[in-house]
Each structure stands twice: as structure tokens, then as C-alpha cells.
Amino acid sequence: MANQRIYLDNASTSFPKAEGMAEAIHCFLEKDDVNPFRTTSGKEEDYFSLLDALRCDIANLYNYDHPECIGFTLNATHALNFILKGLLKAGDHVIISSQEHNAVMRPLSQIGLEYSKIPSDGKGFPDYSSLETLLRRNTKAVIINVAGNVSGAIWPLEELSEFSRKHSLLFILDTSQATPYVDIDFNDLSVSALAFTGHKGLLGPEGTGGFLLREDIAYSIDPLVSGGSGSQSDLESVPTLLPDRLSAGTENTPGLVGLAHSVSFSLKHKDELLEMEKGAFERLYTGIESIDGVSIVGPLLDEKRVHILSVTTEGKDEADVAYFLYEKGGIETRVGLHCAPSAHKALGTFPKGTLRFSPGPYTTPDEIDYTIELLKEALM
């Protein structure tokens, strides 16, 4: 096995993380650990200030003016479960994208919802021409994965926003692969609820994520989890205060400290990080495009996409290719269905799946060139 590590699975989780994040978490655990709203301590005020700043940074990222309507979760999956199970019920109908992750599909199945999929082309882009025909009397929401975790295709949201407003539907977004590089304006798009994750594009730690809720929804949603919040403890019912009613129990405080640092870092260096990642991706795309026996799944290089590259390999099992890349060169990728069978069915890659490459801002040109050469060798 190769001694080096070439990490090309940033769509699963980012690596390396934001500079200084590990030190921020370490310092908190070593010196400042506190349980907010519980411990009488001067450290508590510092943590409140940190959380307030984090909420404001996230609200600004999505152009939303109610940071108190942001709740923190373990990941985007947890956030989507909070949103879907809090707003929808059995017998409702929803309209969804054809590139949804199981973080949406499985909750819909659990709730017992009916759904209709917006058609997409072979690249993963939508066909909105049939939107009106998907509408039913019991349709309650439009749920969209903004950027596909298989194709990388970015779905335009303006038409869906207008459609949702016209028919008084909830407009719910999964931004797991889109944040922070796809501009999403919560206010202009009249978003009802939005889920984000902290450990991908925001370069934060695993175990962090959250949601933004429209103000009226934040006050009315039935929380997925209820319990102690450290406030309004005289009540045995769910608190009325925001953001307290959106969080129950002790949160992942070390993780949120790390997320606060990472969000601040990634937003401060957003343009630079995007350019670095874009350069790595373009080098990877053009290199792989030239290899015989490899077919790229998803948009062309100059189309609206995030930096995810899925491929199929002619005459070779993608799992064997992934294993070869790792064993021979320490190249880490992801192979299979990527927890998104719906997307693969739409793209024509079900049930086999694809081999997925996703470079990050710290992927070097030498690492890309070595990957391309080794991929050629794997296909011989």
C-alpha cells in the first residue's frame, strides 16, 4: 500500500479542514469547556457570543435576517429529518428533484408521503416544463437538492421559487453540496426551510450542521427532539423562545466551536478557496476526459456544476478501479451509489453506480496529475 495520502472525496467530507480548526477545538476542551444555560460560569458568556457570531455568519451567508431561526444539528440528514417530519404528515404529496439523496427519500418513506419527481436530463439538469402537471390537491411542498452529489449539476431555483409562491407551497432546500460556493438568497427565493452541513464546503468538523427556518415556521414547527434547553425550565412543554425551542439537550459544543472557526475562515477566504478548488477540478476533468474507456457522468466542464466528477469505466468494475487507485497510489475516492439511488436512476447508472472524484481547495496539481496517470494504468 502506498505511504502517501491523496484525498479526493471532499463530497463526503472535507480534508484538510480549515486552518486552525483543530486548535480551536483543542483549546475549548482544554480550557473553556462549559454546558451552556446550565453552568454558572464566565466561560458561558464567551460561548454565547461565539454561537451568536456563528448564527450571524450563517444568516449572512444565505442573506437571511433572522439568525435566531437557525438551529444546529449533527449533520444535514438530521436537519432534513427535523424539517420534513416537523412540517409534513402522512397523506401529503410533495414535488422533489430527481437527484435527491436518501437523507430526503428515507424520511419521505417513513412519513408515508406521496411524491412526484421533476424530470431531468442525462446530465442531471431539470426539465421544468411539466411542473404544473405534477401538482395535486394535497401537494404541500417542493423539495430540492440544490447540487447533486452524483452529477454535480446545480439546479436553477428561481422558477421553482415562483412556482412554490404561486401555489402556496413550502420551498425546502438541501444545500449539502452547494454551500458555500452556490449563492442562495433565502429572502429573494422565499425559502421556507434550508438544511446545511458543516463538514463539507464549510471545512468544519463532522457532527455539525443545521437548518434555517422562515420565522413563522420556527415558532410553529413541531421539533423533532424535545427536552431540556436550560431556559423556561418551569415549562414541561416545548419552549417558546428562539432559538431555544429548536435545540434540546446538550449540543455538540466542541463541534460548534470548530464550526464557528471554520465558517469564519471559509467565508473570509471564500474566493481564494473557490479558485483553488476550481483549478484542481478543471485539471482533473480535462485529464480524465482524455482517457479512453472512461465516461463522465454529469454536466460538461463549462456548465453549472459543483466540483464533483462521477465516471463509469468501460470493461472494468468501478470498485476494482477504486481499490487499485488506493492500494497503488493512496488515492481516496468513493464508489457505488453514494446514498442516492434516485439520482443514479435518473442518470442511468443504477444499480451499478459510479466512481466519484471530488477534489478540494487543497488538492495540488501534482496530486491530480498522478491520479490521472494511475487511472490510465488501472484501465490497462
C-alpha positions as CSV (number, residue, x, y, z in Angstrom):
1,M,0.0,0.0,0.0
2,A,1.2,3.5,-0.8
3,N,2.5,5.6,2.1
4,Q,1.1,8.8,0.7
5,R,-2.5,10.0,1.0
6,I,-4.2,11.7,-1.9
7,Y,-7.7,12.7,-0.7
8,L,-10.3,13.1,-3.5
9,D,-13.5,12.5,-1.6
10,N,-14.4,16.0,-0.4
11,A,-18.1,15.5,-1.4
12,S,-18.2,13.0,1.6
13,T,-16.3,15.3,4.0
14,S,-13.6,17.9,3.5
15,F,-10.0,17.3,4.2
16,P,-7.8,19.1,5.2
17,K,-10.1,21.1,7.4
18,A,-10.0,24.9,7.9
19,E,-6.6,26.1,9.1
20,G,-6.7,26.4,12.9
21,M,-9.9,24.5,13.5
22,A,-8.3,21.6,15.4
23,E,-6.5,24.1,17.7
24,A,-9.8,26.0,18.4
25,I,-11.5,22.7,19.5
26,H,-8.5,21.6,21.5
27,C,-8.3,25.0,23.3
28,F,-12.0,24.8,24.1
29,L,-11.8,21.3,25.5
30,E,-8.6,22.0,27.5
31,K,-9.6,25.4,29.0
32,D,-13.1,26.6,28.3
33,D,-15.5,23.6,28.1
34,V,-18.9,24.6,29.5
35,N,-22.5,23.4,29.2
36,P,-24.5,26.5,28.1
37,F,-27.5,27.5,30.1
38,R,-26.5,25.1,32.8
39,T,-23.2,26.0,34.3
40,T,-22.8,29.3,36.2
41,S,-19.5,30.4,34.7
42,G,-17.9,33.3,33.0
43,K,-17.0,30.9,30.2
44,E,-20.7,30.6,29.4
45,E,-20.9,34.2,28.1
46,D,-17.9,33.6,25.8
47,Y,-19.7,30.6,24.3
48,F,-23.0,32.5,23.8
49,S,-21.0,35.2,22.0
50,L,-19.4,32.5,19.8
51,L,-22.8,31.0,18.9
52,D,-24.3,34.4,18.2
53,A,-21.5,35.1,15.8
54,L,-21.8,31.7,14.2
55,R,-25.6,32.2,13.6
56,C,-25.0,35.7,12.2
57,D,-22.3,34.4,9.8
58,I,-24.6,31.6,8.6
59,A,-27.6,34.0,8.2
60,N,-25.4,36.4,6.2
61,L,-24.2,33.5,4.0
62,Y,-27.8,32.9,2.9
63,N,-28.9,36.6,3.1
64,Y,-31.4,35.9,5.9
65,D,-32.2,38.4,8.6
66,H,-33.3,36.1,11.4
67,P,-30.3,34.3,12.9
68,E,-32.5,33.3,15.9
69,C,-34.3,31.0,13.5
70,I,-31.2,28.8,12.9
71,G,-30.9,25.5,14.7
72,F,-27.9,23.3,14.9
73,T,-27.9,19.6,14.3
74,L,-25.4,16.7,13.8
75,N,-25.5,17.0,10.0
76,A,-27.7,17.9,7.1
77,T,-29.5,14.5,7.4
78,H,-30.6,15.4,10.9
79,A,-31.6,18.8,9.7
80,L,-33.7,17.4,6.9
81,N,-35.4,15.0,9.2
82,F,-36.2,17.9,11.6
83,I,-37.7,19.9,8.7
84,L,-39.6,17.1,6.9
85,K,-41.0,15.4,10.0
86,G,-41.9,18.7,11.6
87,L,-43.8,20.1,8.6
88,L,-45.3,17.2,6.7
89,K,-47.6,14.3,7.5
90,A,-48.8,11.0,6.0
91,G,-51.1,11.6,3.1
92,D,-49.3,14.8,2.0
93,H,-47.8,15.0,-1.5
94,V,-44.5,16.7,-2.3
95,I,-42.6,17.5,-5.5
96,I,-38.9,16.6,-5.4
97,S,-35.9,16.8,-7.6
98,S,-34.8,13.6,-9.4
99,Q,-31.4,13.8,-7.7
100,E,-32.4,13.5,-4.1
101,H,-30.2,11.9,-1.5
102,N,-31.6,9.2,0.9
103,A,-31.5,12.0,3.5
104,V,-34.7,13.1,1.9
105,M,-36.0,9.8,0.3
106,R,-36.0,7.8,3.5
107,P,-37.8,10.4,5.7
108,L,-40.4,10.7,3.0
109,S,-40.8,6.9,3.1
110,Q,-41.0,6.9,6.9
111,I,-43.7,9.6,7.0
112,G,-45.7,7.9,4.3
113,L,-45.7,10.7,1.8
114,E,-46.6,10.6,-1.9
115,Y,-44.1,12.3,-4.2
116,S,-43.5,13.2,-7.8
117,K,-40.1,13.8,-9.3
118,I,-39.2,16.6,-11.6
119,P,-37.6,15.0,-14.7
120,S,-34.0,15.6,-15.5
121,D,-31.8,15.0,-18.5
122,G,-28.8,12.7,-18.7
123,K,-26.5,15.3,-17.2
124,G,-28.7,15.8,-14.1
125,F,-30.3,19.2,-15.1
126,P,-34.0,19.6,-14.7
127,D,-36.9,19.9,-17.1
128,Y,-39.4,22.3,-15.6
129,S,-41.9,22.1,-18.5
130,S,-44.1,19.6,-16.7
131,L,-44.1,21.3,-13.3
132,E,-47.8,22.2,-13.4
133,T,-48.8,18.6,-14.2
134,L,-47.0,17.3,-11.0
135,L,-49.3,19.4,-8.8
136,R,-52.0,17.7,-6.8
137,R,-54.7,18.9,-4.4
138,N,-52.7,17.5,-1.5
139,T,-49.3,18.9,-2.6
140,K,-47.6,20.6,0.3
141,A,-44.0,21.3,-0.6
142,V,-41.3,21.4,-3.2
143,I,-38.0,19.8,-2.0
144,I,-34.8,20.4,-4.0
145,N,-31.3,19.1,-3.7
146,V,-29.5,22.3,-5.0
147,A,-26.4,20.5,-6.2
148,G,-26.4,16.7,-7.0
149,N,-23.9,14.6,-5.1
150,V,-23.6,12.3,-8.1
151,S,-23.8,14.5,-11.1
152,G,-22.7,17.8,-9.5
153,A,-25.4,19.6,-11.5
154,I,-26.7,22.8,-10.0
155,W,-30.4,23.3,-10.3
156,P,-31.7,26.8,-11.1
157,L,-34.1,27.8,-8.3
158,E,-35.9,31.0,-9.4
159,E,-38.6,29.1,-11.4
160,L,-39.2,26.7,-8.6
161,S,-39.4,29.6,-6.1
162,E,-42.0,31.3,-8.2
163,F,-43.9,28.0,-8.7
164,S,-43.9,27.5,-4.9
165,R,-45.2,31.0,-4.2
166,K,-47.9,30.7,-6.9
167,H,-49.3,27.6,-5.3
168,S,-48.6,28.4,-1.6
169,L,-46.2,25.5,-1.3
170,L,-43.3,25.1,1.2
171,F,-40.0,25.5,-0.6
172,I,-37.3,23.4,1.1
173,L,-33.7,23.2,0.1
174,D,-30.9,20.7,0.7
175,T,-27.6,22.7,0.3
176,S,-25.2,19.9,1.4
177,Q,-23.1,20.0,-1.8
178,A,-23.9,23.6,-2.7
179,T,-22.7,25.6,0.4
180,P,-20.8,27.9,0.4
181,Y,-20.0,28.2,-3.3
182,V,-23.5,28.4,-4.8
183,D,-25.2,31.7,-4.0
184,I,-28.6,31.0,-2.3
185,D,-30.7,34.0,-1.2
186,F,-33.1,32.9,1.4
187,N,-35.2,36.1,1.2
188,D,-35.3,36.6,-2.6
189,L,-36.2,32.9,-3.2
190,S,-38.8,32.9,-0.5
191,V,-37.3,29.8,1.0
192,S,-39.3,28.1,3.8
193,A,-36.6,25.9,5.2
194,L,-33.0,25.1,4.3
195,A,-30.6,22.4,5.5
196,F,-26.8,22.8,5.5
197,T,-23.9,20.7,6.7
198,G,-20.8,22.0,8.4
199,H,-18.2,19.4,7.4
200,K,-18.1,19.7,3.6
201,G,-17.6,23.1,1.8
202,L,-17.5,25.0,5.1
203,L,-14.4,22.9,6.1
204,G,-15.8,22.2,9.6
205,P,-15.9,19.1,11.7
206,E,-18.1,16.1,11.2
207,G,-21.1,16.1,13.6
208,T,-22.1,19.7,12.7
209,G,-24.8,21.1,10.5
210,G,-28.2,22.8,10.9
211,F,-31.2,24.5,9.3
212,L,-32.7,27.9,8.7
213,L,-36.4,28.3,9.1
214,R,-38.7,31.0,8.0
215,E,-39.7,33.0,11.1
216,D,-43.3,31.8,11.3
217,I,-42.2,28.2,10.8
218,A,-39.5,28.5,13.5
219,Y,-42.3,29.4,16.0
220,S,-44.8,26.8,14.8
221,I,-42.8,23.7,13.8
222,D,-43.1,20.6,15.9
223,P,-39.5,20.0,17.0
224,L,-38.1,16.5,16.1
225,V,-36.5,16.3,19.6
226,S,-37.6,17.9,22.8
227,G,-36.2,18.1,26.2
228,G,-34.0,20.3,28.4
229,S,-32.9,23.6,26.9
230,G,-31.7,25.3,30.1
231,S,-34.3,28.1,29.6
232,Q,-38.0,28.3,30.5
233,S,-37.4,25.3,32.7
234,D,-40.7,25.9,34.6
235,L,-42.5,24.6,31.4
236,E,-43.0,20.9,30.7
237,S,-43.9,21.8,27.2
238,V,-41.6,22.9,24.3
239,P,-40.1,26.3,25.0
240,T,-41.5,29.3,23.1
241,L,-38.2,31.2,22.9
242,L,-36.0,31.1,19.8
243,P,-33.5,29.6,19.2
244,D,-34.1,27.5,22.3
245,R,-37.2,25.7,21.1
246,L,-35.1,24.4,18.1
247,S,-32.5,22.7,20.3
248,A,-32.9,20.2,23.1
249,G,-30.2,18.7,25.3
250,T,-26.5,19.4,25.4
251,E,-25.3,20.3,21.9
252,N,-22.1,19.3,20.3
253,T,-20.3,22.2,21.8
254,P,-16.7,21.3,20.7
255,G,-18.1,20.7,17.2
256,L,-19.8,24.1,17.1
257,V,-16.6,25.8,18.3
258,G,-14.9,24.1,15.4
259,L,-17.7,25.1,13.0
260,A,-17.6,28.7,14.2
261,H,-13.9,28.9,13.4
262,S,-14.3,27.1,10.1
263,V,-17.3,29.2,8.9
264,S,-15.4,32.4,9.7
265,F,-12.3,31.1,7.9
266,S,-14.1,29.7,4.8
267,L,-16.1,32.9,4.3
268,K,-13.1,35.1,4.8
269,H,-11.2,33.1,2.2
270,K,-14.2,32.1,0.0
271,D,-13.0,33.5,-3.3
272,E,-9.5,32.1,-2.9
273,L,-10.7,28.7,-1.8
274,L,-13.1,28.5,-4.7
275,E,-10.4,29.4,-7.2
276,M,-8.0,26.8,-5.8
277,E,-10.7,24.1,-5.9
278,K,-11.9,25.1,-9.4
279,G,-8.3,24.9,-10.7
280,A,-7.9,21.4,-9.3
281,F,-11.3,20.3,-10.7
282,E,-10.7,21.6,-14.2
283,R,-7.3,19.9,-14.3
284,L,-8.9,16.6,-13.2
285,Y,-11.8,16.9,-15.6
286,T,-9.7,17.6,-18.7
287,G,-7.3,14.9,-17.8
288,I,-10.0,12.2,-17.2
289,E,-11.9,13.4,-20.3
290,S,-9.0,12.4,-22.4
291,I,-8.7,8.8,-21.1
292,D,-10.1,6.1,-23.3
293,G,-12.6,3.8,-21.6
294,V,-13.8,6.4,-19.1
295,S,-17.2,8.1,-19.4
296,I,-18.0,11.2,-17.4
297,V,-21.5,11.3,-15.8
298,G,-23.0,14.8,-15.4
299,P,-22.6,18.3,-16.9
300,L,-19.8,19.5,-19.2
301,L,-16.9,21.4,-17.7
302,D,-18.3,24.8,-18.6
303,E,-21.9,24.1,-17.4
304,K,-23.3,25.0,-14.0
305,R,-21.9,22.4,-11.6
306,V,-20.1,21.9,-8.4
307,H,-16.7,20.2,-8.2
308,I,-17.9,16.6,-8.2
309,L,-16.9,14.2,-11.0
310,S,-18.6,10.8,-11.4
311,V,-17.3,8.4,-14.0
312,T,-18.0,4.9,-15.3
313,T,-15.3,2.7,-16.6
314,E,-15.7,0.5,-19.7
315,G,-14.7,-3.1,-19.2
316,K,-13.6,-2.5,-15.6
317,D,-15.6,-2.7,-12.4
318,E,-15.5,0.7,-10.8
319,A,-15.0,-0.8,-7.4
320,D,-11.9,-2.6,-8.7
321,V,-10.6,0.7,-10.1
322,A,-11.2,2.5,-6.8
323,Y,-9.3,-0.3,-5.0
324,F,-6.4,-0.1,-7.4
325,L,-6.1,3.6,-7.0
326,Y,-6.0,3.3,-3.2
327,E,-3.7,0.3,-3.0
328,K,-1.2,1.5,-5.6
329,G,-1.3,5.3,-5.0
330,G,-3.1,6.0,-1.7
331,I,-5.8,7.8,-3.7
332,E,-9.1,8.0,-1.8
333,T,-12.3,8.2,-3.8
334,R,-15.9,7.0,-3.4
335,V,-17.5,4.2,-5.4
336,G,-21.1,2.9,-5.6
337,L,-24.5,4.6,-5.2
338,H,-23.4,7.4,-2.9
339,C,-26.6,7.0,-0.8
340,A,-28.5,8.4,-3.8
341,P,-30.3,5.6,-5.8
342,S,-32.9,8.1,-7.0
343,A,-30.1,10.2,-8.7
344,H,-28.5,7.2,-10.2
345,K,-31.8,6.0,-11.7
346,A,-32.3,9.4,-13.3
347,L,-28.7,9.4,-14.7
348,G,-28.9,5.8,-16.0
349,T,-26.2,4.5,-13.6
350,F,-28.4,2.4,-11.3
351,P,-27.7,-0.2,-9.9
352,K,-24.0,-0.3,-10.6
353,G,-23.2,3.3,-9.5
354,T,-20.2,5.4,-10.4
355,L,-16.6,6.1,-9.3
356,R,-16.6,9.6,-7.8
357,F,-13.8,12.1,-7.6
358,S,-14.2,15.3,-5.6
359,P,-11.1,17.4,-5.1
360,G,-10.9,20.2,-2.6
361,P,-9.2,23.6,-2.3
362,Y,-6.0,22.0,-1.0
363,T,-5.7,19.4,-3.8
364,T,-2.4,20.0,-5.6
365,P,-1.7,19.9,-9.4
366,D,0.8,17.0,-8.7
367,E,-1.9,15.0,-7.0
368,I,-4.2,15.5,-9.9
369,D,-1.6,14.5,-12.5
370,Y,-0.6,11.4,-10.5
371,T,-4.3,10.4,-10.2
372,I,-4.8,10.7,-14.0
373,E,-1.8,8.6,-14.7
374,L,-2.7,6.0,-12.2
375,L,-6.3,5.8,-13.6
376,K,-4.9,5.2,-17.0
377,E,-2.8,2.3,-15.5
378,A,-5.9,0.9,-13.8
379,L,-7.7,0.6,-17.1
380,M,-5.0,-1.2,-18.9
